[in-house]
Amino acid sequence: MGVLKGKTALVTGGSRGIGRAVAERLARDGALVAVHYGRNEAAAKETVAAIETAGGRAFALGAELGVPGDARALWAAYEAHPAHTGHVDILVNNAGGAAFAGIEDTDEETYDRVHALNAKAAFFVIQQGLARLRDGGRIVNVTGTPELALPAILATIMTKGAVNALTRSLSAALAPRGITVNSVGPGIIDTDLNAALLADPATRAHLASRSVFHRIGTPEEVADVVAFLASPDSRWVTGQHLDATGGLQLALA
């Protein structure tokens, strides 16, 4: 408890699913958390209320990602909020989406949309945030696991791989400032995004069987990994991708 006291964190896509679990965990560890949302203000305010009820501190800020000028708009919203501290110690790039289509069914508009949200936005949110990110800070990118072959969401997997590559190179660039940069790859997680998919018992059982633990993961389990990378305990870890799939590759081996 309290390992992040005095720190400020910004979590993109922090109103639901993994992002909400991350925001709640970082707040529980003592950080003031900026809970970003794209369109669902009500969900963001609900997350903030839950954090405050638990004794933490948080505020919501809105900016649509995946559109021109999105990063500047996000940081402008941050600085316009009366609760902001003027700096950030922890930046979690969690916002993203999926295009459920194979290569034959992916048109340029779909490709550009998923790339803009998953890869381009993360790049420029970091770029525009560097002047605000304090030395010794943390950047954590919630991405995907590069070892998995998922042709049904091929364009999405490409964008996740791009951010994994960004993570490694950026870690070297920011090392002189003592800033660590790492990524986390969730497996099959029980979130709103996957609710329709997991509603079918047969599909849920099949997907659960792909983990060596034979179950679906929870947002909190991913949040715990992110919290480690955001904490002082991870000071000697940078440029790494942490697999948080519940042993998915092992089950497929």
N, C-alpha and C positions, 0 to 999 in steps of 0.2 A: 504494500500500500504506500502511495505517495512518492514513488520513484520518479514521477514526472512532475512533481510539484514545482511551480514556477515556469513550466514550459507551456508553449502554445502550439496546438496542432491544427492542421486543416485537413479534412478528409473529404475528397470529392466523391460524389454519389453516396453521401453519408446518411441519407434518410431512411434507407431500406436495406434489407438483406445483410450481406457481408459488411457493407459500409456502416450500417447502423451498429452492428456488433462491434466493429472497430472503434467507432466514436464512443460508444458506451464503455468499452474497456479502457481506452486512453483516458477518459474522464475519471474512471474509477481509480486509475493510477495517479491522478492528480493534475492532469493537464487541463487547460482551458481549451475546449474543442470548438472549432468553426465547422459546423455541419452544412456542407454544400448540398444543394439540390438543383436539378435542372428545371423541372416543371412542377413537382409535387410539393408545394409549400406546406401543405397540411401534414404530410408525413415527416418533413423536416422538423416542424414545430412539435410534433408528437415525440420525436426522438429527443429534442432538447428538453421537453417537459419530463421525459423519463430520466434523463441524466440529472436534472435538477432535483427531482424527487428522491433520487438516490444519493443526493448530497454533492453532486458534481457541478461543474460550470460549463456552459455551452451556449452558443448562439447560432442561428440559422442564417445562411446567405444564399441567394439564388443567382444563377447565371447558366444559361444553356450552353453546353459544350458540344463541339462538333460543328460549329458554325463559324464564319469569319469573325475574327476579333474576340473569340471566346475567352482566351486567357486574360487579355486586358480587362474584359468585363468582369471576370471572376475576381481579379485582384482589386479592381475598383470597388466592387461590392464589399470586399473584405475591409478595405480602408474606410469605406463610408459608414460601416457599422460602428456604433458608439462603444461596443465592447471590445473592439480589436486592440491589440497591443502594439501595433506598428511593426511587428516582426513575427516570424514563425520559426519554431524549432523543429517541427516534425511535419512533413508533407506526405500524405498518403494519396497516391493516385489510384483510386478505386473505380471511378465512374467508367462505364463501358456498356456495350451492347453486343448482341449477336445477330448475325445474318444466317438463318437456317437455310442454306442452299449449297449444293455442290458446284463444281466449276462450270458445268454446263448451264446451270440455272442462275448464275450470278451475273447481272448486268453491270455496266459501269456506274450507274447511279447508286446501286446497292454497295458496290465495292468502295466507292468514294465516301459514302455515308459512314460505313463501319470504320474505314481508315481514319476519317476525320475525328470520330469520337474516341476510338480506342488508342490510336497511335499519335496522330498529330496534336490532339488536345493535350495529352500528357507531356509531349515535348515542349510545347509552348507554355503550359502552366509552370513547368520547371524553369524554363528560360526566363519568363517574366517574374518568377518568384525568387530568383537567385539573390537579388539585391535585398530581399526581405528575410531570406533564410540565414539564420545566424551561424557563425562558425561553430563546428562541433555538432551540427544538426543532423537530421535523419531524413532520407527520402526512401519511401517504400512504395514500390509499384506492384499492384495486384494484377497479375497477368494470366498466363496459362502455362501448361507444362509442355515443353518443346519435344519431349520424347514420344508423345502420343500422336498417333495418326488419326485425325478426325476429318475425313473428307466431306462430311455432311455440313460442316461449318468452315469451309476452307479459307474464305476471305477473313473470317474472324481470327482463325488460328495464325494467319499471316501477320495480322496486326499485333497479336500478343507476342509473337516471336520478335517483331520489330522492337517492342518495348523491352524485351529481355536483352536484346543487343544494345539498346540505349543504356540500360542499367549498367552493363559491364564497362562500356567505354566512359560513361559519365562518372563512374566511381573513381577512375584514374584521374579524370579532369578535376574533380572536386576534393581529392585527397589532401592537397596542400592546405585546404581550409578545415580539415578534420571532419568533413561531412561524409557520412557513409551512405551508399546507395545500394539497395538490394531489392530483389523481387520475390514475390510469393505466388506459387501456382496452386490454386484450389482445385480439388477434385470435383466430384459430383456432390453439390451442397444443397441442402433443403432450404431454398429461398423462394420468394415470390416469382422470380424469373423462371424457376423450374417447376412451379406448382402444377401447371397443366400436364407437364411431362410425367411428374411423379404421382399424379392422381390415379393413374392406371396401375393396379396392384402388380400385374405381371411385369410391366416396365420397371416399376420401382424395385421389384425383387431381382430382376436381371441386372440393373445398374448397381444395386447393393452388392451383388455377387462379384463385381469387378474390383472391389476393394478386398484386401486380405482380412479386413475386419468384418466383412460381409454386412455392411450397413452404409447408409447415406451419411455424409458429414453434416455438421452444423455450422452456421455462421460463426458461432463463438469459438469453435476450434480453429478456424482460420484467423480470427481476431487475436487469439492468444499468440500465434506465430508472429503476426504483425506487431503486437505489443512488445515482443522480445526484440525485434529489429528496431523498434522505436526507443528502446530503453538504453541506459548506460551499459548494461551487460553485453550489448552487441558491438561495443566500440572497436573490436578487433575483427569484425566481419564486414566486408564490403565487396561489391562486385559479384555477389553470389545470388543464385536462384534457389530458394528453399521450396522443396516439394511438400505440399500440404494436401496430398490426394488420398491419404489413408492407404498408402501402399498400392496404388492403382497399377503402376508398372509391374510390381511384383506379381499381382494377380494375373496380368496378361502375359507374363513371361512363360 
